[in-house]
Amino acid sequence: MAERFDRIVRGGLAVLPGETRVLDIGIRGGRIAALEDRLEAEDGTPVTDARGLWVLPGMVDVHVHFNEPGMGHWEGFATGSAALAAGGCTTYVDMPLNGLPPTVNVPALNAKAKLAEGVSSVDYAFWGGLVPGNLDDLEGLAAEGVPAFKAFLSNPGGEGEERFREVDDWTLLEGMKRIASFGGLLALHAESDAITAKLAGEAAKAGRAGPLDFAATRPVIAELEAVNRALLFAEQTGCRLHFVHISSPEGVELIDRAKRRGLDVTVETCPHYLTLSETDLARLGAVAKCAPPLRDADRIERMWEQLAEGKIDIVASDHSPCPAELKTAPGMSFMEAWGGIAGAQSSLELMLAEGYFRRGVPLPALSAMLSANPARRFGLYPRKGEIAVGFDADLALVDPEGAYRLQEEDLLQRHKISPYLGRTFPCRVVETLVRGRTVYERGRGIALPGRGERLRTEAGRKVTP
């Protein structure tokens, strides 16, 4: 007997937890209602023919910078979320910087939320921040549904009195105590400011200002020192930790050893640390500048080994855009250029290209790091992150034979800057569904602007990958 569905996605290779299988996906009320080899539907039910395509859970990108309010000319919710949708991402968590004011208190959070409402193409949540002076704001932010708090152990840069600030050790320790008291999660940009600032000062005095000079001012030891310090504080406070954009296999190993000691800690890396090396930094210039910097090719391969071993929990874009003049203004030295990589639209395709096609990492393993694990860690599970009955019908349809060369006109972000321009990808996202409705379609672009809804998490929810 035919069932009633709002839509059926027919005959794609679905990437499920631990397996792939050709099946039909029945969608009702924005959620996955059935997964069967063959579904019969009532007459008139819309059917998407996915035969020959991969159907993955939409990416859950927990690390993007859309910069509103105040800095929307760098990237805003409309353009940033459009780029994510075109890349198969259906949910994101927006960072507390570089907006002015940053989301370090409830009024600032509410101001940001108003700007995203009715504008974002995909679903979203907001980070809170831990900075000097906002300890009394943390619990209020958690009550408003932020899934986690971000802190910097090194200077995040930027200008203005309101800008996001790095934490001192006392604020870090006390912040961890407060966040642990209500079961929250703290994420850290882990670089030692004492090391990086000293090396940057010495480089400036010596007139060293090139790409590899910049990389030398932010060595792996700066990452390791900061990771070790934060892990010590976590052991003392019981605070749940997440390390963002870890760039070195040594850092991954430190965090993995802490997990095995029983600490509640996870590790994230980014596609650029798995696909671009310091050689690319020297070749591409400021478009590939980021902090921590790109590392050497041997470290990249070791991180792929760690990823295959299950030591890396999450892959997120760290989409950190800026206007072109902040990368390439006449007379600007490499040291002065903005440090951030704009790659949100390419994350899923990069991981499929470098992980599955080049190295044979199974699709379910890649999907877990891109979707299920971040959804679990940031309190969005069991609604987001998997193709399973009861979950939101957030789907990325990928043509595994859709090879193409990335061009500026393909990018939907505000500024058409990417270190991946000119790269040939072996596959391509052709359609993205959010809660069962098409928000992006290749050749058509954004089909439903403003479709995204804000997600709130329950303070103290303790879920891990």
N, C-alpha and C positions, 0 to 999 in steps of 0.2 A: 504494500500500500504506500502510495506517495506521501511524503511528509511535507510540512510547510516550512520553507526556508525563505529568508530574504534574499539569499544569494548562495550559489554553489561555485566553488573553485574546483574545476574538474581536471583530474588526471595528472597533476604535477607530482614531481618527486619531492615529497614533504620531508623536511629535516626535523625529525622528532628527537626527544631525549634518548640518546644512545643508539639511534638507528635512522635510516632513511627508507622511505616506502612510497610507492606510487599509490595515491588514494584521492578520494574526493573529500572536500572540506565543506560542511554545511554550516551556514552562518545565520543566526537568528538573534535579533535584538542587539546587534553589535558584538556578539560573542560567538565563539565556536560551539556549535550545538551537536555536531556529529562528525566523526572521522571514519569513513568506510571505504572499502574497495570500490563500491559503486553506490551512489545515492540516487534515488528516484524522487523527483520533486513534482509539486503541483504544476499544472500548465501555467506558463507565464513567468515562472521563476527565472530571474537573471542568472545566466551561467557564464563564468569566465573560463575559457579554454586555456588550461595551463599545461597541456601535453607538451613534452619536450623542455619544460622549464623546471627550475628548482623553486620550491616554495619554502622560504626560511621564515622563522619568527622575525618580526621587525627588530632592528638593532635598538638597544637601549643605551644611548650614549650619555654617560653620567658626568661628562667633563666637557662643557662648551662655554664659551664666553660670548654672550650676545650684547653686553655693554650698555644696555638701557637700564635706568634713565641716564641722560646727560651725554652719553657717548654713542648714541645710535648711528652717528655718521661713520663709526668704525664697522659696526654690524648691529642690526636690529632683529627683532623677533620675526618679522615678515620674511626678510631675505635669508636669515640664518636657518629658520625652520624649513624654508623651501629647499635649501641646499641639502639639509638632512633628509627630507622626503625623497628627493631625487637619488639619494644614496641608499635608500632602503631602511632608513631610521624612522621609527614610529614614536619614540619617546626620548626625551632628553631631560637632563638636570642642569640648569643654568648656574654658573658660578657667581659668587657675590661680587667679584670685580670683573671688569674695570668700570662698572657703572658708578655714577656720581649722583647721589650717595650710594655706597656699596650696601649690600643687604646685611648689615650688622645689628639691626634692630627692627622691630615690627613696623614702624612707620615707613622705613625704607623698603621693606619687603612688600608692603601694601602698594607703594608707589610703583614698584617694578611689576607687580601682578596686574595692575590696571593697564599697563602698556602692552602686556601680552594677551590680555583677554580679547577674544574675537579676532586675533591677528595671526597667531601661530598656526601653521599648517598641520602640526602633529602634537601629540600630548606632551605635557611638560610638568616639571616641578622645579623648585628653587632651592639652592644651597643657602645656608646661613654662614656667617663668618665668625671666627674667633680672632679678635684684635685687642691690643691694649685698651682697657677702659670699658669693654662691653660685657664683662662677666655677668652682670645682673640682667642682661638681655637674652642670655642663652636659653633659659627655660621658656620664655615667652615666644621665641622663635620656634622652638620645638613644638609648643602648643599650637602654633599656626601651620604645622605640618611639614617643616623642612626635614628632609630625610637625613641630613648630616651637616657638619660644620667644616669649614675649610680654614686652615691656618698656614702661614708661610714661616719657615725658619730662616729665610733669607729675604732681602729687600725685593718686593715685587715690582718696583719701579712705578712710573706714573708721576703725575704732578697734582698739586692742589692740597689744601688742608684736609679735605674730606676723603682723600684717597685711602685705599686699603693699605694697612700697615702690617709688617712682620711682627711676630710675637717675641717678647723677651722670655727668658726661661721661667720667671715667676708666673707670668701670664699663662704660659703653656702648662705648667704644673697645676695651677689653680683651675684653669679651664678644663683640663682633663678630669679633675675631681668633680667639677660641676656637671660636666657632660656624663660622666659615669653615674652620677647620682640619679639621673632619670633614664639611664640605659641608652643614651645617644651614641652617635658615631662621629669620630673626629678624623678628618683627612688632612694629610700633610704634604706640602711641597718641601721635600727634604734635601736641602743644601745648606751647608754651614756658611753663614754670612761672614763669620770671622775669616774663614779661608778664602772665600770668593772675593770679598772686598779687598783683602790684602794683596792678592794676586792681580786683581784688576788695577789697583793703584800702582803696583810695580810695572805692569805692562804700559800704563799711561806714561809713566816717567821715562820709560825706555823707548817710547814711540812705537810700540808694537800694537798694531790696530787691525790686523787682518783676520780672516775667518778662523784660521788655526790658532792664532794668538788668543782669540776669544775663547775657543774651546779649552785652551790651556789654563785659562783663568778659572775654569769650573771643572776641576778634575774629579775623577771617580771618588777620591778620598773625601771630598766635600760632601758627596751624597752619603757615603758610608758613615761618616761621623754623625750626620744629622739623623740618619736612620737609627743608629745605635742609641743616641741620646733619647729619641722619642720612645724606643722600645723600653728603655730603662724606666722612663716616666710612666709608661703604660703598666709595667709590672708593679709599680708602686701604687698606682691609682685604680687599676682595674678598668681603665677606659678602653673601649673598643676602638681600634685604629684601622685606617685605610691609607696606604701610601699611593699617591698619584704619580703618574708618569715616571716610574722608575726606569732609568736609562742603562743600567749596567747589570750583567749577570752576577757580579759580586753583591749588589744590593738585593737582588732576588734571593740569593742564597742566605743572606742575613735574615731576611724576613721569613723564609721557609724554616730556618732553624728555630725562630721564635714561635712559629705555628706548632712545631713539634714539641716545644716546651709547654704548650698549652695556651699561649696568648691568642686572644680573639683579634686576629689581624689579617688583612688581605692586601694584595699587591696588584697594582694596575700598571700597564705600560701602554704605549701608543703605537699606531702603525708606523710613524716616522722612525721610531727607535728600532723597528724590525725591518725597515726597507731602505733607509738612507744612512750613509756613513759620513764620517768626517771628510772623506774624499769628495762626496757629493756636496758637502758644505762649502768646500773650497771652490768647487766647480759652479755651483748655483748661486752662491753669494747669500745676501741677506734674506732672500725668500725662504731659505732653509735654516735661518737662525732661530734658536729656541733655547730655553733653559729648563732643565739641564741640556747641555749641547749634544749633538749627535756624536756617536762613539765610533770606534774602528770596526772593520768588517769581521774580525774574529769574535768580538763581543756580540755582534748581531747574530752570528750563527749559534753561539752558545745560548743566547736568549731563546732562539727557536727550539733548541734542544730542551730548555727548561719549560717552554710552553707545551711541548709534546709530553713532557713528564708530569704536567699538571701543577707546576710550581707558580705559574702566573694565573691569577684568578680572572682578571678583567682586562679587556682592551677597549680604550676610549680615545676619542679623537684629540682632546685638548685643542679644539678649534679656537685659535687665538688670533683673530684677524686685525688688520689695521689698514688705513688708506695707503696707497702706493707710495706717496711721498715720504712716509715714515720708514720705508725700506730703501728707497732709491733716490732721495733728494740730492741734487748736485752738491758736491763738496762734503757730503755726509760720510763719515768713516764707518766701517763695519761695526765698531764698538758703539756708535751712536744709534744705529738702526734699531727699530723695535724688534724685540725678541719674541716671536710667536709664529707658529705655523698654522696656516689656514688650510685644513684638509677634511672638513666634516663630510663633504659630499663623497669622498673617495674611500672612507674607512672600510666599509663592508667589501667593496670590490678589491681593495688592496689585500685584505686578509684572505679572500678567496684566491686571488692571483698568487700571492707569495706563500700562503699556507697550503691550500689544497692543490693547486695546479703545479706549483714548483716543488713542494716538499712532501706532498701526500698526507698532510694532516687531515684526519677525517672531518667531514662536514659537521657532524654533531658536536665534535670537540670545539671547533671554531665557533659554532653557534652558541655554545654554552658560555664562552668568554665574552661574546658580543651582546648576548641577550639575557639568558637565564641567570647567569651569575650576578651581573649588575642589578637585575631586578630583585633577586633575593637579598643581596647585600644592602640595598637601599630601600627596602620595605615596599617594593612595588609588586612583589610576588605574593599570591598566585594569580594576580590579574594580568601581569605582563611577563614576557620573556620566553614563552614556550608555545608550541602548537599543541594544544590539549583542550579537551572538552571543558568548557566553563571559563576559559581564558578569553581576553579580548581578541577579536579577529584582527590582529595586527600582523600583516604579512608583507614580505618582500619577495616579489616574483623576479627571478634572475634567469636570463638567457645564458646558459653555459657555453654557447657557441657565438655569443654576441660580441666578438672582439671589436674593439674600437680604440682610436687614439684620442686622448683627452685634449680638447681645445678650449680656448677662453669662452667661446659661445656656449659651451656645455655647462658652465658653472652658473649656479643660481645665487650664490652668495653676493653680497654687496660689491666687494672689490674682487676683481678677477685675478687674484694672486694665488698661486699654488705651486709648490715644488714638483707637482706631478704633471704639470702641463707638458704635453708631448709624449707622455708615457703611453704605451699600448697595453690595454687591459684585455685579458682573454675572455671576460664575461661582462655582463652589463645588467643593471637593474632596469626592468622594463615597466614595472608597475608597483606601487606601494599602497597598501590598504591600512587605514586606521579605523578600528572598530567596524570593520566590514565594508567600508566605503572607500572608493579609490580617491586618494588625495594627490597622487602623481602618476602620470602615464607618459612614457617615452613618446616624443613627437607632439604631445599635447601640453606637457608641462604640468604646472600645479592646477589640479582640477577642482579642488575645494579649499581655497584660501580661508584661513580662520577656523578650520575644522577642529583644531586641537583644544583639549580641555586640560585644566590644571588638576594635578594630582597632589593629594596630601597624604602624608604617612602618619601613623600613630606613634607618638613619642614613646620611646622605650622599647619599641618592637625589636626583638633580637632574632634576626634571621641571617643565616650565613650561607655561602655557596656550598 
